[in-house]
Amino acid sequence: MTSALPAFAAVVVAAGSGSRSGGAKQWRALGGKPVIRWSVEALLKAGADDVVIVIPAGADAEAAEALAGLTGWRAAHGGATRAGSVQAGLAALGGPEDRPVLVHDAARPFLSSAVIARCVQTLDEADGALPALPVADSLRRAVDGLVAGSVEREALWRAQTPQAFRLKTLTDAYAAWPADEAASDEATVVERAGGRVKIVEGDARLMKLTYPEDFAMAEALIPRTVRIGQGYDVHRWGPGESVWLCGLEIPHDQTLIGHSDADAGLHALTDASLGAMGDGDIGDHFPPTDPQWKGASSDRFLVHAVERLHVRGGRLVNVDVTLICERPKVKPHRQAMRERLAGLLSLPLDAVSVKATTTEAMGFTGRGEGLAAQAVATIDLPA
């Protein structure tokens, strides 16, 4: 199906409490962005000209934050049931009676353009489209925990969303639905009203996030990319009684001079982390002209960089720091430095390396004029 889609609209249902998943799953981060954003982005990218998200009353601020920067969507407040929420979304949507409308659960984040296209185009030959997958596992009926027979699976399908209908088809079907009866989904409502709902090919990635463990599985499904960043920093020696290196204060007859605590190891590592995600350098985030960073502890800079990585759904894989100096001797403190970095970065100790070398008395480090540090950080990010 490669032809251009006709104009279509969508209702994204996100009004549930998410009690089984730990609460408010629609706002929870998945791969560095809120769950609901995955679906709204997919619908807009596929060509939806109007998207209504149905949210709990009082959650407008959360929706605005989750979908910041996106246009083409608006919010409606949900009802006490899923059916009530869908009807609220349809009422907010409006438009021509023959308008194709997709109803999608925000808890199914991995929505593809291919599934959207199959659903919309199927409305040329049926009253509704239901993406589904055939049941692959054998099924058993049980009584009190004991097997009590098998269930024929050849005619059984696992229903997914989005489900597609013409606007009038769906609104009329809901109008005829018994008020005292729960509706499991829109296909059931339209079928009860006499509509023909056709099954289209679903997508195994369209899993529904229901339980806490589902999020771990969903994270594993997100394509990721590995990046490497490098950092380099130098500071000159001056009068003092100790020096900060890799987050550790070491007694010494000199100190490193800088606007902050001049921890060259942490500065290089901060730049390596920022560089790996293309997020500028330490001077962009903590300019030396800003008096608030005078004498600041450099671990704040590193933690800031890692927090920015986590916001994007990324994580540090490993780090490697090399200190270049004649003095002080680093080896006696190296293990403590590694442990300090591991704690700051929430990394296992074997993912943290600290090394030291000299320049054989050559150059500014060899003459004892200053200390240099190099660092490499490996990260992975959602692709």
C-alpha positions in Angstrom: 0.0 0.0 0.0 2.1 2.9 -1.2 -0.6 5.3 -2.5 -1.3 8.5 -0.7 -3.9 8.2 2.1 -7.1 10.2 2.2 -7.4 12.7 4.9 -8.1 11.1 8.3 -8.5 12.0 11.9 -7.7 10.2 15.1 -8.8 9.8 18.7 -6.0 8.7 21.1 -7.5 7.3 24.3 -5.3 8.2 27.3 -7.8 8.7 30.1 -7.1 5.6 32.2 -5.4 5.7 35.6 -2.9 2.9 34.7 -3.3 1.2 38.0 -2.0 -2.1 36.8 1.2 -0.5 35.4 2.0 1.6 38.4 -0.1 4.6 37.5 -0.4 7.3 34.7 1.5 5.2 32.1 0.5 7.7 29.3 3.0 10.2 30.8 5.7 7.7 31.7 9.0 7.9 29.8 9.7 5.2 27.2 12.9 5.5 25.2 13.3 9.1 26.3 9.8 10.4 25.6 6.3 10.0 27.1 4.3 7.0 26.1 1.5 9.1 24.5 4.0 11.0 22.4 4.9 7.9 20.4 1.4 7.4 19.1 0.7 11.1 18.4 3.9 11.5 16.5 3.2 8.4 14.5 -0.3 9.6 13.6 0.8 13.0 12.6 3.7 11.7 10.6 1.3 9.4 8.7 -0.8 12.4 7.7 -3.5 12.7 10.4 -5.0 16.2 10.0 -6.7 16.3 13.4 -5.7 14.3 16.5 -7.8 14.5 19.7 -6.2 13.0 22.8 -8.6 12.0 25.5 -7.1 12.6 29.0 -8.2 12.6 32.6 -9.7 15.8 33.9 -7.0 18.0 35.3 -4.2 16.5 33.2 -4.0 19.3 30.7 -0.6 20.4 31.9 0.8 16.9 31.7 -0.5 16.6 28.1 1.0 20.0 27.1 4.4 19.0 28.5 4.3 15.5 27.0 3.5 16.8 23.5 5.4 20.0 23.6 6.5 21.1 20.1 3.9 19.1 18.3 1.0 20.8 16.4 -2.2 19.3 15.1 -3.5 17.9 18.3 -5.9 19.0 21.0 -7.3 17.5 24.2 -10.6 16.4 25.5 -11.5 15.0 28.9 -12.5 11.4 29.2 -15.4 9.7 30.8 -15.8 7.1 33.5 -15.4 4.2 31.0 -13.3 3.6 27.9 -16.5 3.9 25.8 -17.3 7.2 27.4 -13.8 8.5 26.7 -14.0 7.4 23.0 -17.4 9.2 22.6 -15.9 12.3 24.2 -13.1 12.2 21.7 -15.5 11.8 18.8 -17.7 14.7 20.0 -14.6 16.9 20.1 -13.5 15.7 16.7 -16.6 16.4 14.6 -16.2 17.0 10.9 -17.8 15.4 7.8 -19.8 12.2 8.4 -17.7 10.1 6.1 -14.5 11.3 7.7 -12.1 8.3 8.4 -11.4 8.2 12.1 -8.8 6.0 13.8 -9.3 5.2 17.5 -6.1 4.2 19.2 -4.9 3.3 22.7 -2.1 5.5 23.9 -0.8 2.4 25.7 0.2 0.9 22.4 3.2 3.2 21.5 4.8 1.4 18.6 2.4 2.4 15.9 3.6 2.2 12.3 2.6 4.1 9.2 2.0 0.7 7.5 -0.7 -0.3 10.1 -2.3 3.1 9.8 -2.4 2.8 6.0 -3.9 -0.6 6.1 -6.6 0.5 8.4 -7.6 3.7 6.5 -7.6 2.1 3.1 -9.7 -0.9 4.3 -12.6 1.6 4.8 -13.1 1.5 1.0 -14.4 -2.1 1.3 -15.7 -2.4 4.9 -17.4 -0.5 7.7 -14.5 -0.9 9.9 -10.9 -2.1 10.1 -9.4 -4.1 13.0 -5.7 -4.8 13.1 -5.1 -8.2 14.6 -2.6 -11.0 14.8 -3.5 -14.7 14.7 -3.2 -16.6 18.0 0.0 -18.6 17.7 0.0 -20.4 21.1 -2.1 -23.4 21.9 -5.0 -22.5 24.2 -6.3 -24.3 27.3 -9.5 -24.0 29.3 -8.9 -24.3 33.1 -11.0 -24.9 36.2 -9.5 -24.3 39.6 -6.1 -24.2 38.1 -6.4 -27.5 36.3 -6.6 -28.1 32.6 -10.2 -28.8 31.6 -9.9 -29.0 27.8 -8.4 -27.2 24.8 -9.7 -24.3 22.7 -9.7 -24.3 18.9 -7.5 -21.4 17.9 -7.7 -21.3 14.1 -10.5 -18.7 14.1 -9.1 -16.6 17.0 -7.3 -13.3 16.6 -5.5 -10.9 19.0 -7.2 -7.5 18.5 -5.1 -4.4 18.4 -5.6 -0.7 17.8 -5.9 1.7 15.9 -9.4 0.6 14.7 -10.7 2.6 11.8 -14.3 3.7 10.9 -16.2 6.5 9.2 -17.2 9.1 11.8 -21.0 8.6 11.4 -20.6 4.8 11.4 -19.0 4.9 14.8 -21.1 7.6 16.4 -24.3 5.9 15.3 -23.1 2.5 16.6 -22.3 4.0 20.0 -25.6 5.7 20.1 -27.3 2.3 19.8 -25.1 0.6 22.3 -26.8 -0.4 25.6 -25.9 2.0 28.3 -25.6 -0.7 31.0 -23.2 -2.9 28.9 -19.4 -2.5 28.7 -17.8 -2.3 25.3 -14.4 -3.9 24.9 -13.5 -1.9 21.8 -15.0 -0.1 18.8 -15.1 -3.1 16.5 -17.5 -4.8 19.0 -19.7 -1.7 19.0 -19.9 -1.4 15.2 -20.3 -5.2 14.7 -23.3 -5.2 17.1 -24.8 -2.4 15.1 -24.7 -4.5 12.0 -21.4 -3.2 10.5 -18.9 -5.2 8.7 -15.5 -5.0 10.3 -12.6 -6.5 8.4 -9.4 -7.8 10.0 -6.2 -6.3 8.6 -2.6 -7.4 9.3 -1.5 -6.1 12.7 2.0 -5.7 14.1 3.7 -7.7 16.8 5.3 -4.5 18.1 1.9 -3.0 18.9 2.0 -4.6 22.3 -0.1 -3.0 25.0 1.6 -1.6 28.1 -0.4 -3.0 30.9 1.9 -4.3 33.7 5.2 -2.8 35.0 7.2 -5.6 33.3 5.8 -4.6 29.9 7.9 -1.4 30.0 11.1 -3.4 30.2 10.1 -5.4 27.2 9.1 -2.3 25.3 12.4 -0.6 26.0 14.2 -3.7 24.6 12.2 -3.2 21.4 13.4 0.3 20.7 16.3 0.4 18.2 19.3 2.0 19.7 22.6 3.4 18.5 26.0 3.5 20.2 28.0 6.7 20.2 31.4 7.7 21.5 32.5 11.1 22.8 35.9 12.4 23.8 36.9 15.2 26.1 40.2 17.0 26.9 41.0 19.6 29.6 44.0 21.3 31.0 44.6 23.4 34.1 47.8 25.1 35.3 49.3 24.6 38.7 49.3 27.2 41.4 49.8 27.6 45.2 47.7 25.2 47.3 47.5 22.2 49.6 45.4 19.8 47.7 44.0 19.0 44.2 40.7 17.6 43.0 41.0 14.8 40.4 38.1 12.6 39.3 36.0 13.7 42.2 38.6 12.9 44.8 40.5 15.5 46.9 44.2 14.5 47.0 46.7 16.2 49.4 49.4 18.0 47.3 51.8 20.9 47.6 50.0 22.7 44.7 46.4 23.0 43.4 44.9 23.4 39.9 43.7 26.8 39.0 40.3 27.3 37.5 36.9 29.0 37.8 35.4 25.9 39.5 37.4 23.4 41.5 39.5 22.8 38.4 38.9 19.0 38.4 40.4 18.3 34.9 39.4 14.6 35.0 35.7 15.4 35.6 35.8 18.3 33.1 37.1 16.0 30.4 34.6 13.4 31.2 31.7 15.9 31.2 32.8 17.0 27.7 33.1 13.4 26.5 29.5 12.7 27.7 28.1 15.8 26.2 30.0 15.3 23.0 28.7 11.7 22.6 25.2 13.0 22.4 26.0 16.1 20.4 25.0 18.4 23.2 27.7 21.1 23.2 30.4 21.3 25.8 30.9 22.2 29.4 31.4 25.8 28.6 28.0 26.0 27.0 26.2 24.6 30.0 28.4 26.2 32.7 30.1 29.3 31.3 33.2 30.4 33.2 31.9 34.0 33.1 29.0 33.0 35.3 29.8 33.8 38.9 27.5 31.1 40.3 30.1 28.4 39.2 33.0 30.1 41.0 34.6 27.3 43.0 31.8 24.9 42.2 32.3 21.2 42.6 32.8 19.6 39.2 30.7 16.6 40.0 27.7 18.8 39.5 28.7 19.3 35.9 29.1 15.6 35.3 25.8 14.7 36.9 24.1 17.4 34.8 25.4 15.8 31.6 24.3 12.3 32.6 20.8 13.6 33.6 20.5 15.2 30.1 21.4 11.8 28.6 18.8 10.0 30.7 16.1 12.5 29.6 16.8 11.4 26.0 16.4 7.8 27.0 20.1 7.1 26.8 22.6 5.5 29.2 26.3 5.5 29.8 28.0 2.2 28.8 31.5 2.9 30.0 34.0 5.7 30.6 37.8 5.9 30.4 39.8 8.8 31.9 43.6 9.4 31.4 45.4 11.9 33.6 48.6 13.3 32.2 51.0 14.7 34.8 54.3 14.2 36.5 52.9 14.8 40.0 51.0 13.9 42.1 51.2 10.1 41.8 47.8 8.9 40.7 48.2 5.1 41.1 47.7 5.2 45.0 44.4 6.9 44.5 43.2 5.3 41.3 40.9 2.7 42.8 39.2 5.4 45.0 38.8 7.5 41.8 37.1 4.7 40.0 34.8 4.0 42.9 33.9 7.7 43.1 33.1 7.9 39.3 31.1 4.6 39.4 29.0 6.1 42.2 28.4 9.4 40.4 27.6 7.7 37.1 25.7 4.7 38.5 28.0 2.4 36.6 29.5 -1.0 37.6 33.2 -0.6 38.6 34.4 -2.6 35.6 32.8 0.0 33.3 35.0 2.8 34.8 38.7 3.2 34.0 41.1 5.7 35.4 44.7 5.7 34.1 47.7 8.0 34.4 50.8 8.7 32.4 53.6 11.2 32.1 55.1 12.9 29.1 58.7 11.9 30.0 59.4 15.5 31.3 58.4 17.0 27.9 55.9 19.8 27.3 54.0 21.8 29.8 53.0 18.8 31.9 56.5 17.5 31.9 57.8 20.9 33.1 55.2 20.8 35.9 53.3 23.8 34.6 50.0 22.1 34.4 47.9 18.9 34.3 46.0 17.5 31.3 43.2 15.0 31.2 41.6 13.0 28.4 38.4 11.1 28.6 36.2 8.8 26.4 32.6 8.1 27.1 30.5 5.4 25.3 26.7 5.9 25.4 23.7 4.3 23.8 20.6 6.3 22.7 17.3 5.5 21.0 18.0 5.5 17.3 
